[in-house]
Amino acid sequence: MPHRRAIEDLNRILDILPTDVSDRIRLDPRVERLIEIVFDLGRPVEIRFFDGFEDFDDRLVTREDLNYVVDRVGSFTEDNR
């Protein structure tokens, strides 16, 4: 059941994001093709798919957003991922 596992993993990732961001990603019809979420301070949230990307130009990442995610993730590797 690799597909089921991928969906579970995706939901775990989305659950650590601020609700407004995760809700928007979940509603995107391409969500199952999501490969990366870019969450850089002061920049628009960017979601990347196998066949393109989308910037949330109306939603900049704030320090509070980063703290929210860090509190839920725990630790990062040396490359801050």
Secondary structure by P-SEA (a helix, b strand, c coil): caaaaaaaaaaaaaaaccaaaaaaaaaccccccccbbbbcccccbbbbccccccccccccccaaaaaaaaaaacccccccc
